[in-house]
Amino acid sequence: MKTLSILLAEDEILIRADMKEALEEAGHIVCAECDNGKKAIEQAKQMQPELAILDIMMPELNGLETAQMMHELNIPVIMVTANSQAKLIQRAEKVHVYGYIIKPVSEQNLLAAVQIAYARWAEMDCTSNELQKMQAALCAQKTISKARSLIQDRLGISAQEAHRRLSQEAMKRQMTLAALAEKILQQMTCKNK
């Protein structure tokens, strides 16, 4: 099991102490702990934990509001609550919560939730990163295609010849093909204004 740095936000001090002890005995590092959502966000920005465990009912910002902010910081969240109400579970789903533990929290449930939540988040994060790379590659291909078409039309040459010239110029300038294509499109746009 991977050792994680964990932020723990629970307003009941005894529950927080028990969870901290269980996490640390399992080899995790509780890098920050607090009793309200506002402090949790401040500590998350400062400590950049790999996972946050939040009580759903906390002062200042409740756990669901805090979880939404943690999502924006790209920190996976496990919710801890005394309630198993369907409405709360549905709201937790909407704020990208990766685990939900009902109190009283047992060590086994806590550690299992941590392991599974982090694994699911890592999987989603990897997929998201791959999607962003694919979108960037597609955008670059569109830019190259537009520049190639411009060169082809301006010089009255084939698409293959336009691509060859574009590639040669990119190598000559020590630029990526996409960067050169973007520059060509910008220059053409400025000339046409």
C-alpha positions in Angstrom: 0.0 0.0 0.0 1.3 3.5 -1.0 2.1 5.9 1.9 -0.1 8.9 1.5 0.0 12.4 2.9 -3.5 13.0 4.3 -5.4 16.1 5.5 -7.9 15.2 8.2 -10.8 17.6 8.9 -13.1 16.5 11.7 -14.7 18.7 14.3 -15.0 15.9 16.9 -11.5 15.8 18.4 -11.8 12.2 19.7 -12.9 10.8 16.3 -10.1 12.8 14.7 -7.5 11.5 17.1 -8.7 7.9 16.5 -8.6 8.3 12.7 -5.1 9.9 12.9 -3.8 7.1 15.0 -5.2 4.4 12.6 -3.8 6.2 9.5 -0.3 6.7 11.0 -0.1 3.1 12.3 -0.9 2.0 8.7 2.1 4.1 7.5 0.3 7.2 6.2 1.3 10.7 7.1 -1.3 13.0 8.5 0.2 16.2 7.2 -2.5 18.5 8.5 -5.5 18.3 10.7 -8.3 20.8 11.7 -11.8 21.1 12.9 -13.5 23.1 10.1 -13.8 23.4 6.3 -12.2 26.9 6.0 -9.0 25.7 7.8 -9.0 22.6 5.7 -8.9 24.6 2.5 -6.1 26.8 3.9 -4.1 23.8 5.0 -4.7 22.0 1.6 -3.3 24.9 -0.3 -0.3 25.0 2.0 0.5 21.3 2.5 -0.8 19.9 -0.8 -1.9 16.5 0.6 -2.5 13.5 -1.6 -5.9 12.8 0.0 -8.4 14.6 2.3 -10.7 13.0 4.8 -13.5 15.4 5.7 -16.4 15.3 8.1 -19.6 16.2 6.3 -20.9 18.5 9.1 -18.2 21.0 10.1 -18.3 24.7 11.1 -17.6 27.6 8.6 -17.7 25.4 5.5 -19.4 22.0 5.5 -17.7 19.0 4.2 -19.5 19.0 0.8 -18.5 22.7 0.2 -15.0 21.9 1.2 -14.9 18.8 -1.0 -15.9 20.9 -4.0 -12.9 23.2 -3.3 -10.6 20.2 -2.8 -11.7 18.9 -6.2 -10.6 22.3 -7.7 -7.2 21.7 -6.0 -7.1 18.2 -7.5 -7.2 16.5 -4.1 -9.4 13.4 -3.7 -11.8 13.4 -0.8 -13.4 10.8 1.5 -16.4 11.9 3.4 -17.1 10.8 7.0 -20.6 11.2 8.4 -23.0 10.0 11.0 -25.7 10.2 8.3 -26.3 7.7 5.5 -29.2 9.7 4.0 -29.6 9.2 0.3 -29.7 13.0 -0.3 -26.3 13.5 1.3 -24.8 10.6 -0.7 -26.2 12.1 -3.9 -24.8 15.5 -3.0 -21.4 13.8 -2.3 -21.4 12.2 -5.7 -21.9 15.6 -7.3 -18.8 17.1 -5.6 -16.5 14.3 -6.7 -16.2 12.4 -3.4 -14.2 9.2 -3.8 -15.3 7.5 -0.6 -18.0 7.7 2.0 -17.6 6.3 5.6 -20.4 6.1 8.1 -19.5 6.7 11.8 -18.5 5.1 14.0 -15.4 4.7 11.8 -13.6 1.4 12.1 -9.9 1.1 11.3 -10.5 -1.5 8.7 -13.2 0.6 6.9 -11.0 3.7 7.1 -7.9 2.0 5.6 -9.9 0.2 2.9 -11.7 3.5 1.9 -8.3 5.3 1.8 -6.8 2.7 -0.5 -9.7 2.4 -2.8 -10.4 6.1 -3.0 -6.9 7.0 -3.8 -6.7 4.2 -6.5 -9.9 5.4 -8.2 -8.7 9.0 -8.1 -5.3 8.1 -9.5 -7.1 6.2 -12.3 -9.3 9.2 -13.1 -6.4 11.6 -12.9 -4.4 9.5 -15.4 -7.4 9.3 -17.7 -7.9 13.1 -17.5 -4.2 13.7 -18.2 -4.3 11.4 -21.3 -7.5 13.1 -22.5 -5.8 16.6 -22.2 -2.7 15.2 -24.1 -5.0 13.9 -26.9 -6.9 17.1 -27.1 -3.6 19.1 -27.4 -2.3 16.7 -30.1 -5.6 17.1 -32.0 -5.4 20.8 -31.8 -1.8 20.8 -33.0 -2.8 18.6 -35.9 -5.6 21.0 -36.9 -3.2 23.9 -36.7 -0.6 22.1 -38.9 -3.3 21.1 -41.4 -4.5 24.7 -41.7 -0.9 26.0 -42.2 -0.2 23.3 -44.7 -3.4 24.3 -46.7 -2.4 27.9 -46.6 1.1 27.1 -48.0 -0.4 24.7 -50.5 -2.8 27.4 -51.8 -0.3 30.3 -51.8 2.4 28.3 -53.6 0.2 26.1 -55.8 1.9 22.9 -54.6 0.7 19.5 -53.4 -0.2 18.8 -49.8 2.8 16.5 -49.5 5.2 19.2 -50.8 3.6 21.8 -48.5 4.1 19.5 -45.5 7.7 18.7 -46.5 8.5 22.5 -46.7 6.8 23.1 -43.4 8.8 20.3 -41.8 12.1 21.6 -43.2 11.4 25.1 -42.0 10.5 23.8 -38.5 13.8 21.9 -38.3 15.8 24.9 -39.7 14.2 27.1 -37.0 14.5 24.4 -34.3 10.7 24.6 -33.6 8.0 22.1 -33.4 5.9 21.7 -36.4 2.9 22.9 -34.4 4.7 26.0 -33.1 5.7 27.0 -36.7 2.3 26.3 -38.0 0.8 28.6 -35.3 3.3 31.3 -36.1 2.4 31.1 -39.9 -1.3 31.3 -39.1 -0.8 34.3 -36.9 1.3 36.0 -39.6 -1.3 35.3 -42.3 -4.1 36.6 -40.0 -2.2 39.8 -39.4 -1.5 40.3 -43.1 -5.2 39.8 -43.9 -6.4 42.5 -41.5 
